[in-house]
Amino acid sequence: MRGKCRSGRRHERSRRNAMDKVFDLVVRGGTVVDGTGAPTFEADVGVRDGRIVAVGKIIGTGAEEIDARGQIVTPGFVDIHTHYDGQATWDGRMQPSSWHGVTSVVMGNCGVGFAPCRPDDHDRLIQLMEGVEDIPFPVLAEGLPWNWESYPEYLDALASRRFDVDVASQLPHAALRVFVMGERGVNREPATEADIHAMAALARRAMEAGAIGFGTSRTLNHRSSDGSPIATLTAGEDELTGIAMGMAAAGKGVLQVVSDFNDPVEEFAMLRRIVARSGRPLSFSLLQSPREPEQWRYMLEQMTEAKAAGLQIRAQVATRPVGVLFGLELTVNPFSTHPSYREIKALSLGERVAALNDPVFRARLLAEEAENARAPGLSPARAWDRIYLMGGDNPDYEPTPDHSIAAIAAGRGVDPYALALDHMLTDHGRGMLYLPLLNYAQNSLDPAYQMLQHDCVVPGLSDGGAHVGMICDGSFPTSNLIHWTRDRTRGPKLSLEHMVKGQCRDTAETVGLYDRGLIQPGYRADLNVIDYDNLTLKSPSVAYDLPTGGRRLIQRASGYTATIVAGQVTYRDGTPTDALPGRLLRGGQSAPAAMAAE
């Protein structure tokens, strides 16, 4: 009898313990950076059913608890400029973004994507993505399942999958134009009234099916792999307005634009007219160009005026230089068009390293001129003062000219070509060089600092999932914290609260995701626990993990103790768990109803 009593008491204690665990997860004692921009504070964060239900001193326990003492707790980062349109159809992990605290991504930017698409146009859209975003044709041809034709069918295909982040998709203009106009669209012929009506109807249906917006490109930098400009380059205002009015008819969706702004006055005026007529919000890419290094000031002024007129126009700003990486493993290097290098180009990396270490071959290579001296980045004989050695943890993304290859070579009394070659041969041929191209016209990030303080600017343009052989910017969110709030020495810093607000709440609101980006009761339980003092950005490296064994640049970080999506831990100390709670987001998300603190 006494045994039964002890057993009964144990059962009752177990039942009470289970009842005491009123939370699925409690993050204990962290320094909360809540996304509002307000000062940090120490608190516990309680989560239930994928939502934050309590912030403060929590008495009840959680089924799982994370000790965040001495660390910061932020909302999950919202990256609104990525290109996971293909990767999301074959992979559940949106890496590299999810390695860097990102819990929501928006793809379909720059007008490129894979839906709508007729079967005969598969290769055409793959070539466009290959040319614009440097994702190899074989990777996409092997990886894309093409179990869709219409854009709503593409969303349905995504909705059947599970991810480590939430995924939102924009209707890509190039795919839409080709779908409606065929070869005329590819050749950039003006859209007829019937074409515009058809595109507007498809845009409306796309928004109703769950597109978060519409992306387009108006830059000569965006070309198909055959060299032809993107189909949307010269699309007229009537076409863009018609599509925006289709979105307006659905009452949903944001507009995203990348443009050369060759005539900034007329181009911005056109975008403003489209926003005014359609009522749809718009964001565009804003970078300091070496051709017009002060033009960004005009764009900030115009956004201020538009905001005063009640129009929502925001700029996505890169938070470090947009730069190209050169290396023996990468798409190009300074010797790519040298005759001797062409002889070994098809060899394995190890075989090329052996050849380049041979004194006779090396001397011949260094004595040659490039066959195509005008190809950007391939023969930078006059650019060594702008190219830097890349390597080590927390790479310097605001380098000074005295650290350029030209300066180092002059100090050592060596040929800059030889110095560059020696560096690329380090680490068994994996050394990289870095050439900042945009946002660095005056060898300083001060313009970016000024842009980031404007109330119509959000951090963006990471291009996560793209540029797999030349650019590695999916790590922007980590770089933002390290450089701008902690380590910058060449100018003023930004507050941690400001930067977290920028890449959480502000980016989320830009695309209509009002249910995330804040640590407050009722909001989605997307969180990061970060060892801020020891947060470290690793040097870029190369992985061969795409379909067909395709190569891609990656960049990891250390210091993320936990990343949490919808209340489930997706990464612990940078290592993925089995949890894939991310889903397709069907359009914008409403703000949560008020919830009483527990």
C-alpha distance (Angstrom), angle and dihedral (degrees) to the residues before:
residue distance angle dihedral
M1 . . .
R2 3.79 . .
G3 3.83 89.1 .
K4 3.79 90.6 55.3
C5 3.82 89.9 50.9
R6 3.80 92.3 51.2
S7 3.80 89.4 48.2
G8 3.79 90.7 49.1
R9 3.79 91.5 49.9
R10 3.79 91.4 49.7
H11 3.81 90.1 50.7
E12 3.80 91.2 49.2
R13 3.81 91.9 49.6
S14 3.79 89.9 49.2
R15 3.80 90.7 49.3
R16 3.81 91.5 49.4
N17 3.83 91.5 47.4
A18 3.78 90.1 53.1
M19 3.79 90.6 49.4
D20 3.82 90.2 48.5
K21 3.80 89.7 58.5
V22 3.77 92.1 81.6
F23 3.80 92.9 159.3
D24 3.78 131.8 62.7
L25 3.80 88.4 -146.2
V26 3.78 136.7 7.2
V27 3.80 121.9 -167.4
R28 3.80 103.8 -156.9
G29 3.77 131.6 -147.0
G30 3.78 101.2 -18.8
T31 3.79 128.5 149.1
V32 3.79 100.6 -105.2
V33 3.80 118.8 -142.2
D34 3.77 94.5 -173.2
G35 3.81 102.0 -167.9
T36 3.80 97.0 -112.9
G37 3.79 94.4 96.9
A38 3.81 90.7 -113.9
P39 3.83 119.8 133.3
T40 3.78 117.8 -77.0
F41 3.79 120.4 -97.9
E42 3.78 137.3 -174.5
A43 3.80 115.0 -107.1
D44 3.77 147.6 134.5
V45 3.80 119.0 -110.8
G46 3.80 119.0 -146.3
V47 3.81 122.4 -159.5
R48 3.78 131.9 -166.1
D49 3.82 130.3 170.6
G50 3.77 92.8 -5.8
R51 3.81 94.9 -53.5
I52 3.78 135.5 99.6
V53 3.79 106.0 -111.5
A54 3.81 103.0 169.3
V55 3.79 138.7 24.9
G56 3.81 118.9 -177.6
K57 3.78 134.9 41.7
I58 3.80 104.4 -9.7
I59 3.82 119.5 -160.0
G60 3.79 98.7 -178.6
T61 3.78 121.2 77.4
G62 3.77 132.2 -122.8
A63 3.76 132.0 -128.7
E64 3.79 82.1 -121.8
E65 3.78 126.8 22.7
I66 3.80 131.3 -167.1
D67 3.79 120.7 -158.8
A68 3.81 104.4 -137.5
R69 3.80 98.0 169.4
G70 3.80 110.3 142.3
Q71 3.80 91.3 15.0
I72 3.78 136.2 92.1
V73 3.79 124.2 -112.0
T74 3.80 115.9 -152.3
P75 3.78 135.9 171.2
G76 3.78 113.7 -96.3
F77 3.80 111.8 -84.8
V78 3.81 117.9 -105.5
D79 3.81 112.4 -145.8
I80 3.80 109.6 -165.8
H81 3.81 99.2 -179.3
T82 3.80 113.0 61.7
H83 3.79 138.2 124.0
Y84 3.80 105.4 -141.7
D85 3.84 91.1 132.1
G86 3.78 91.2 120.3
Q87 3.80 101.2 28.1
A88 3.81 91.3 55.0
T89 3.81 89.5 61.9
W90 3.81 94.7 58.2
D91 3.81 107.1 20.8
G92 3.79 133.1 55.5
R93 3.80 94.3 -156.9
M94 3.78 118.8 72.5
Q95 3.77 94.1 -154.5
P96 2.95 135.4 -164.7
S97 3.84 88.8 32.8
S98 3.79 96.0 52.1
W99 3.81 90.1 53.5
H100 3.81 87.3 63.3
G101 3.77 103.0 54.6
V102 3.81 95.6 -89.6
T103 3.80 113.2 146.6
S104 3.84 100.5 169.1
V105 3.80 128.2 38.7
V106 3.79 133.8 -173.5
M107 3.81 117.8 -151.7
G108 3.81 134.2 177.4
N109 3.80 92.0 75.7
C110 3.81 125.7 154.4
G111 3.80 91.9 27.3
V112 3.81 94.8 -77.7
G113 3.78 126.4 121.4
F114 3.77 143.0 105.8
A115 3.79 107.2 -93.2
P116 2.91 140.2 110.9
C117 3.79 92.4 28.0
R118 3.78 135.2 153.0
P119 3.83 115.2 -139.8
D120 3.80 92.0 -110.5
D121 3.82 90.4 58.0
H122 3.82 98.9 53.8
D123 3.80 94.2 102.8
R124 3.79 91.8 44.2
L125 3.80 93.2 57.4
I126 3.79 91.6 43.2
Q127 3.81 90.4 53.3
L128 3.78 89.8 50.0
M129 3.81 92.8 51.5
E130 3.79 89.6 45.2
G131 3.80 91.8 53.2
V132 3.80 99.1 40.2
E133 3.80 100.4 37.6
D134 3.82 103.1 22.5
I135 3.81 96.2 -121.2
P136 3.82 107.4 146.1
F137 3.80 119.8 -111.9
P138 3.85 94.7 -127.3
V139 3.81 91.1 53.3
L140 3.80 93.1 53.2
A141 3.81 94.5 39.0
E142 3.80 90.2 54.4
G143 3.79 98.3 37.2
L144 3.80 104.4 44.0
P145 3.82 111.6 86.9
W146 3.83 93.3 -164.4
N147 3.80 91.7 -150.4
W148 3.80 89.6 152.8
E149 3.77 141.4 56.0
S150 3.79 105.0 178.7
Y151 3.78 122.9 55.8
P152 3.85 93.2 -114.8
E153 3.82 87.7 53.8
Y154 3.81 89.1 52.6
L155 3.81 89.6 53.5
D156 3.80 90.1 48.5
A157 3.82 89.2 53.4
L158 3.81 90.0 52.3
A159 3.80 91.8 45.1
S160 3.81 89.9 60.7
R161 3.80 91.2 59.1
R162 3.82 133.9 77.8
F163 3.80 126.2 -136.7
D164 3.80 143.4 -176.5
V165 3.83 88.5 -119.9
D166 3.78 135.8 31.1
V167 3.80 111.2 -95.7
A168 3.81 126.8 -148.8
S169 3.78 123.7 -175.4
Q170 3.79 133.9 -151.9
L171 3.80 124.2 -153.0
P172 3.84 105.1 -108.3
H173 3.80 114.4 -132.3
A174 3.81 96.5 -148.2
A175 3.80 92.5 55.1
L176 3.81 91.0 44.9
R177 3.81 93.0 49.4
V178 3.79 94.1 48.9
F179 3.82 91.0 45.6
V180 3.81 91.6 54.7
M181 3.80 102.5 32.5
G182 3.80 104.7 27.2
E183 3.78 114.6 -165.2
R184 3.80 91.3 -3.2
G185 3.77 88.6 61.1
V186 3.79 92.6 48.5
N187 3.80 90.0 51.3
R188 3.81 90.8 51.8
E189 3.79 95.1 -118.8
P190 3.82 114.5 166.6
A191 3.78 113.3 -88.8
T192 3.79 115.5 -112.5
E193 3.78 123.2 -132.7
A194 3.80 88.5 -100.4
D195 3.82 91.0 50.4
I196 3.79 91.3 51.4
H197 3.79 92.1 47.6
A198 3.82 90.1 51.8
M199 3.82 93.1 47.5
A200 3.80 90.9 47.8
A201 3.80 91.3 51.8
L202 3.80 91.9 49.3
A203 3.80 90.9 47.0
R204 3.78 90.2 52.9
R205 3.80 91.8 50.3
A206 3.81 90.6 46.8
M207 3.81 91.8 54.1
E208 3.80 91.0 46.3
A209 3.82 89.7 49.9
G210 3.80 92.1 53.5
A211 3.80 111.3 -83.1
I212 3.77 109.8 151.9
G213 3.78 91.0 -148.8
F214 3.79 149.2 -47.3
G215 3.82 127.9 -80.2
T216 3.79 129.1 -158.1
S217 3.81 139.5 172.7
R218 3.79 130.2 -141.7
T219 3.80 100.0 171.0
L220 3.80 130.8 109.6
N221 3.81 88.0 -141.5
H222 3.80 88.8 75.3
R223 3.79 110.0 80.5
S224 3.77 137.1 151.5
S225 3.79 116.8 -107.7
D226 3.82 87.9 -99.4
G227 3.81 89.3 61.7
S228 3.80 98.4 -107.2
P229 3.82 116.9 134.9
I230 3.79 119.1 -105.1
A231 3.81 112.6 -83.8
T232 3.81 92.5 -118.3
L233 3.81 96.9 54.7
T234 3.80 97.1 105.6
A235 3.80 100.9 23.1
G236 3.79 107.7 150.8
E237 3.77 128.3 -117.7
D238 3.80 89.4 -110.1
E239 3.81 90.1 58.7
L240 3.79 94.7 46.9
T241 3.79 91.6 44.7
G242 3.80 91.6 49.4
I243 3.79 91.8 53.0
A244 3.81 91.1 46.5
M245 3.80 89.8 50.9
G246 3.80 89.1 52.7
M247 3.80 87.1 55.9
A248 3.79 89.7 46.7
A249 3.79 89.5 54.7
A250 3.80 87.7 57.5
G251 3.79 90.1 45.3
K252 3.80 89.6 -133.7
G253 3.77 145.3 92.1
V254 3.79 142.0 56.9
L255 3.80 128.6 -114.9
Q256 3.81 121.8 -125.5
V257 3.81 122.5 -168.3
V258 3.78 137.1 179.3
S259 3.81 114.2 -168.7
D260 3.78 140.3 166.7
F261 3.83 88.7 -133.4
N262 3.80 89.6 -148.4
D263 3.79 86.6 164.1
P264 3.80 99.3 30.2
V265 3.81 94.8 -179.4
E266 3.79 96.0 54.7
E267 3.80 95.5 35.0
F268 3.79 94.6 52.7
A269 3.81 90.7 42.6
M270 3.81 88.9 54.9
L271 3.80 92.8 49.9
R272 3.78 90.0 48.0
R273 3.81 91.3 52.2
I274 3.81 90.8 51.1
V275 3.80 91.9 50.9
A276 3.80 92.5 45.5
R277 3.79 93.5 50.5
S278 3.81 98.4 41.6
G279 3.78 99.8 34.5
R280 3.80 89.5 -138.6
P281 3.85 119.1 135.8
L282 3.80 118.2 -116.4
S283 3.79 137.4 -158.8
F284 3.79 127.2 -171.8
S285 3.79 136.0 -172.0
L286 3.80 114.0 -97.6
L287 3.80 120.8 -169.2
Q288 3.76 135.2 155.5
S289 3.80 105.3 -106.3
P290 3.81 121.1 -153.9
R291 3.83 87.3 -138.3
E292 3.82 93.7 56.9
P293 3.82 104.9 15.9
E294 3.83 94.6 174.3
Q295 3.81 99.9 41.8
W296 3.79 92.2 97.6
R297 3.80 89.1 71.0
Y298 3.80 90.5 61.5
M299 3.80 90.6 50.1
L300 3.81 91.5 52.8
E301 3.81 89.9 50.8
Q302 3.79 91.5 50.8
M303 3.80 92.5 50.2
T304 3.79 90.1 51.2
E305 3.81 90.1 53.0
A306 3.80 92.0 46.3
K307 3.80 91.2 51.1
A308 3.80 90.6 51.0
A309 3.80 87.2 54.2
G310 3.81 90.9 53.7
L311 3.81 96.6 -103.8
Q312 3.80 121.4 134.2
I313 3.80 107.9 -136.9
R314 3.76 117.8 150.8
A315 3.78 135.0 176.4
Q316 3.77 126.9 -133.2
V317 3.80 107.5 -143.0
A318 3.78 128.4 -165.0
T319 3.78 108.9 -125.9
R320 3.79 96.6 -150.3
P321 3.82 132.7 23.5
V322 3.77 115.5 -62.5
G323 3.76 98.1 -127.9
V324 3.78 142.7 168.9
L325 3.79 124.1 -121.6
F326 3.82 119.4 -143.0
G327 3.79 124.2 -160.9
L328 3.78 146.4 133.4
E329 3.82 90.1 -99.4
L330 3.80 94.0 46.0
T331 3.80 136.7 79.4
V332 3.80 95.0 -91.3
N333 3.78 141.0 8.2
P334 3.82 132.2 179.6
F335 3.81 90.7 -90.6
S336 3.81 98.7 46.4
T337 3.83 93.8 111.9
H338 3.79 97.7 37.4
P339 3.82 110.6 115.6
S340 3.80 94.5 -127.4
Y341 3.79 92.7 49.7
R342 3.79 90.2 50.8
E343 3.81 87.4 59.5
I344 3.82 91.3 61.9
K345 3.80 100.2 29.1
A346 3.81 94.5 104.9
L347 3.82 94.3 50.1
S348 3.78 123.2 100.8
L349 3.79 118.1 -90.3
G350 3.80 91.4 -105.0
E351 3.80 92.4 51.1
R352 3.81 91.7 48.4
V353 3.80 91.0 49.4
A354 3.79 89.8 52.3
A355 3.81 91.5 50.1
L356 3.79 93.2 46.8
N357 3.80 90.4 51.1
D358 3.80 91.0 53.9
P359 3.85 105.9 103.6
V360 3.80 94.6 -141.7
F361 3.81 95.2 48.4
R362 3.81 91.6 42.4
A363 3.82 92.5 52.6
R364 3.80 91.5 49.6
L365 3.81 91.9 48.9
L366 3.80 94.4 48.8
A367 3.81 91.2 49.4
E368 3.82 93.2 56.0
E369 3.77 132.3 91.0
A370 3.79 121.5 -134.3
E371 3.79 114.7 -99.4
N372 3.80 90.8 -136.6
A373 3.78 105.7 37.3
R374 3.83 92.6 170.6
A375 3.79 96.2 58.1
P376 3.80 105.8 111.7
G377 3.76 112.7 -108.7
L378 3.78 95.4 -0.2
S379 3.79 99.4 93.5
P380 3.79 106.8 16.9
A381 3.81 95.4 172.7
R382 3.78 89.5 141.3
A383 3.81 94.6 37.6
W384 3.80 104.3 59.1
D385 3.79 87.1 107.5
R386 3.83 87.5 64.7
I387 3.82 99.5 42.3
Y388 3.80 122.7 87.2
L389 3.79 138.4 -168.6
M390 3.80 110.7 -104.1
G391 3.78 120.5 -150.5
G392 3.76 147.8 105.4
D393 3.79 132.2 48.1
N394 3.81 120.2 -48.6
P395 3.82 93.9 18.8
D396 3.79 114.8 -144.3
Y397 3.81 107.5 -107.3
E398 3.80 92.9 175.1
P399 3.81 100.0 52.9
T400 3.79 123.7 171.5
P401 3.83 123.8 -127.0
D402 3.80 91.2 -111.4
H403 3.81 87.3 67.6
S404 3.80 94.3 52.6
I405 3.79 121.0 114.8
A406 3.82 88.8 -109.7
A407 3.80 92.1 55.6
I408 3.80 95.1 43.4
A409 3.81 91.9 47.2
A410 3.80 91.4 49.2
G411 3.79 90.9 49.4
R412 3.77 91.8 51.2
G413 3.80 95.1 39.7
V414 3.81 93.3 -123.0
D415 3.80 136.2 126.4
P416 3.83 110.8 -91.4
Y417 3.81 89.7 -137.0
A418 3.80 89.8 56.7
L419 3.80 91.2 47.0
A420 3.81 91.1 50.6
L421 3.80 91.8 47.9
D422 3.81 92.6 49.0
H423 3.80 90.9 52.0
M424 3.79 93.7 48.7
L425 3.80 88.8 51.7
T426 3.83 92.0 57.0
D427 3.80 118.3 104.8
H428 3.82 91.2 27.0
G429 3.79 92.8 -55.1
R430 3.79 98.6 -41.7
G431 3.80 99.6 110.5
M432 3.82 115.3 124.2
L433 3.79 138.5 -153.5
Y434 3.80 124.1 -146.4
L435 3.82 126.8 -144.0
P436 3.83 114.7 -175.8
L437 3.81 107.7 -148.3
L438 3.82 109.0 169.1
N439 3.82 132.3 29.5
Y440 3.78 89.4 26.1
A441 3.80 107.0 76.6
Q442 3.81 92.5 131.9
N443 3.82 97.4 35.4
S444 3.78 90.4 -104.8
L445 3.80 139.5 93.1
D446 3.80 92.6 -141.4
P447 3.84 91.3 110.4
A448 3.81 89.4 53.7
Y449 3.81 88.6 49.3
Q450 3.78 90.4 55.0
M451 3.79 93.0 45.3
L452 3.80 91.9 50.9
Q453 3.79 91.3 57.7
H454 3.81 93.6 57.3
D455 3.80 114.6 104.1
C456 3.83 92.3 -133.5
V457 3.81 94.6 54.0
V458 3.80 129.5 90.6
P459 3.82 128.7 -178.4
G460 3.78 111.4 -104.0
L461 3.80 147.7 119.5
S462 3.81 96.5 99.9
D463 3.82 91.1 141.6
G464 3.81 90.0 -151.9
G465 3.79 109.9 -166.3
A466 3.81 94.7 22.2
H467 3.82 140.7 87.0
V468 3.76 90.3 38.8
G469 3.81 96.1 174.1
M470 3.81 104.7 36.4
I471 3.81 114.1 20.9
C472 3.80 130.1 45.6
D473 3.79 108.5 -173.8
G474 3.81 103.1 131.2
S475 3.81 84.8 102.2
F476 3.82 92.9 69.0
P477 3.84 94.2 113.8
T478 3.80 92.5 58.7
S479 3.79 93.0 41.2
N480 3.81 88.6 52.7
L481 3.79 92.1 59.6
I482 3.78 96.5 41.3
H483 3.79 100.1 42.9
W484 3.77 105.2 30.1
T485 3.79 101.9 37.4
R486 3.81 103.9 27.8
D487 3.79 120.7 13.7
R488 3.80 110.4 28.2
T489 3.82 112.5 125.4
R490 3.82 103.9 166.8
G491 3.78 96.7 70.6
P492 3.80 144.1 -18.3
K493 3.76 121.2 -34.4
L494 3.80 129.7 -135.0
S495 3.78 120.7 -120.7
L496 3.76 118.6 -101.2
E497 3.80 88.7 -123.2
H498 3.82 91.5 54.2
M499 3.79 95.0 49.7
V500 3.80 95.0 45.1
K501 3.80 90.3 50.1
G502 3.79 88.9 49.1
Q503 3.77 97.3 53.9
C504 3.79 96.5 35.3
R505 3.79 117.0 31.4
D506 3.81 99.0 18.0
T507 3.79 96.3 48.1
A508 3.80 90.9 44.8
E509 3.80 92.5 52.2
T510 3.80 91.5 46.5
V511 3.81 89.8 66.5
G512 3.80 97.9 33.3
L513 3.82 99.5 -100.3
Y514 3.79 97.3 139.8
D515 3.81 95.1 159.6
R516 3.83 96.4 72.0
G517 3.78 143.3 39.2
L518 3.81 96.5 72.2
I519 3.79 134.3 83.9
Q520 3.78 97.6 -135.7
P521 3.81 133.7 116.9
G522 3.77 111.9 -79.5
Y523 3.78 96.3 26.4
R524 3.75 124.0 114.9
A525 3.78 112.2 -83.4
D526 3.80 96.7 -119.0
L527 3.80 105.6 141.4
N528 3.77 145.6 158.9
V529 3.79 127.0 -149.9
I530 3.80 105.5 -159.7
D531 3.79 132.8 -173.9
Y532 3.79 88.1 -141.4
D533 3.79 97.9 -177.4
N534 3.79 91.1 55.0
L535 3.80 99.6 34.2
T536 3.80 105.7 137.6
L537 3.79 132.4 -174.3
K538 3.78 112.6 -147.0
S539 3.77 125.2 -139.8
P540 3.82 116.2 -93.5
S541 3.78 115.8 -92.9
V542 3.79 138.5 174.9
A543 3.80 127.8 -105.6
Y544 3.79 128.5 -174.2
D545 3.78 99.2 -149.8
L546 3.80 104.8 115.3
P547 3.82 121.8 104.9
T548 3.83 111.6 -67.3
G549 3.81 86.9 22.1
G550 3.78 89.8 -72.3
R551 3.79 119.6 -177.7
R552 3.78 125.5 -117.9
L553 3.78 138.5 171.8
I554 3.79 113.9 -115.8
Q555 3.77 135.1 -179.7
R556 3.77 124.3 -162.4
A557 3.79 133.1 -164.8
S558 3.78 137.4 -154.7
G559 3.78 125.1 -148.3
Y560 3.79 100.6 61.8
T561 3.80 100.2 120.8
A562 3.79 92.1 -178.5
T563 3.79 139.3 -7.1
I564 3.79 115.1 -159.7
V565 3.81 127.6 -163.2
A566 3.80 119.4 -171.7
G567 3.79 89.3 -16.2
Q568 3.81 95.4 -52.4
V569 3.79 123.7 111.1
T570 3.79 107.6 -120.4
Y571 3.83 98.1 172.1
R572 3.81 131.9 27.0
D573 3.78 115.5 -169.2
G574 3.79 89.1 -19.5
T575 3.81 94.5 -52.1
P576 3.82 117.4 116.4
T577 3.77 119.6 -120.4
D578 3.80 124.1 -149.5
A579 3.81 91.2 -98.1
L580 3.81 117.3 112.7
P581 3.81 102.7 172.2
G582 3.80 95.4 151.3
R583 3.79 119.5 113.8
L584 3.77 140.9 -179.4
L585 3.78 109.3 -81.8
R586 3.78 109.7 -136.5
G587 3.78 100.9 -146.7
G588 3.78 128.3 -54.7
Q589 3.79 120.8 -16.8
S590 3.80 126.2 -133.0
A591 3.78 123.7 -122.4
P592 3.82 113.1 -98.4
A593 3.75 121.3 -101.6
A594 3.79 115.1 -104.0
M595 3.79 112.8 -79.0
A596 3.76 125.9 -161.8
A597 3.80 115.3 -122.6
E598 3.79 114.2 -108.6
